[in-house]
Amino acid sequence: MKISKAKSGFSNFSATMIYLATQTGMRYEEVTALTWDKINFDNSTILVNKAYRCDETELQSAKTPSSVR
């Protein structure tokens, strides 16, 4: 699927974030905390172990051990 700039003004970055969240079930906080080293293209997996909290100045670990996936 090619993601291009939508007429509503979303950038490719925003569209990619929305696509990733809807296709994986990741929460907004998890998508925004995602880093390249947590994506394994060879195994087609994403390690979700952090979440961005807008009221904090740094990334937080997942809420519970079962949140890490």
C-alpha positions as CSV (number, residue, x, y, z in Angstrom):
1,M,0.0,0.0,0.0
2,K,1.4,3.3,-1.0
3,I,0.8,6.1,1.5
4,S,0.7,9.6,0.1
5,K,-0.2,13.0,1.4
6,A,-4.0,13.1,1.9
7,K,-6.1,16.1,0.9
8,S,-6.9,16.7,4.6
9,G,-3.3,17.8,5.1
10,F,-2.0,14.7,6.9
11,S,1.7,14.1,6.2
12,N,3.1,10.7,5.3
13,F,4.3,10.4,8.9
14,S,0.8,10.9,10.3
15,A,-0.7,8.5,7.8
16,T,1.9,5.9,8.5
17,M,1.3,6.2,12.3
18,I,-2.5,5.8,11.8
19,Y,-2.0,2.9,9.4
20,L,0.4,1.2,11.9
21,A,-2.0,1.7,14.8
22,T,-5.0,0.3,12.9
23,Q,-3.2,-2.7,11.5
24,T,-1.5,-3.8,14.7
25,G,-3.8,-2.7,17.5
26,M,-1.1,-0.5,19.0
27,R,-2.2,2.4,21.1
28,Y,-1.2,6.0,20.2
29,E,1.3,6.1,23.1
30,E,2.9,2.9,21.9
31,V,3.2,4.1,18.3
32,T,4.8,7.4,19.3
33,A,7.4,5.6,21.5
34,L,8.4,3.2,18.8
35,T,12.0,3.2,17.7
36,W,13.7,1.6,14.7
37,D,15.6,-0.9,16.8
38,K,12.3,-2.4,18.0
39,I,11.2,-3.3,14.4
40,N,12.5,-6.6,13.0
41,F,11.8,-6.7,9.3
42,D,13.3,-10.2,8.9
43,N,10.8,-11.8,11.3
44,S,8.0,-9.2,10.6
45,T,7.7,-8.3,14.3
46,I,7.5,-5.2,16.4
47,L,8.6,-5.2,20.0
48,V,6.3,-2.9,22.0
49,N,7.9,-2.2,25.4
50,K,7.5,1.5,25.9
51,A,4.8,4.2,25.8
52,Y,5.0,7.9,25.4
53,R,3.3,9.9,28.2
54,C,2.6,13.5,27.2
55,D,2.7,14.6,30.9
56,E,6.2,13.1,31.4
57,T,9.5,14.2,29.9
58,E,10.8,10.7,29.0
59,L,9.5,7.4,27.7
60,Q,7.9,5.1,30.2
61,S,8.1,1.4,30.3
62,A,4.9,-0.6,29.6
63,K,2.2,-0.5,32.3
64,T,2.3,-4.2,33.1
65,P,4.5,-7.1,31.9
66,S,1.6,-8.3,29.7
67,S,1.7,-5.0,27.9
68,V,5.1,-5.9,26.5
69,R,4.4,-7.7,23.2
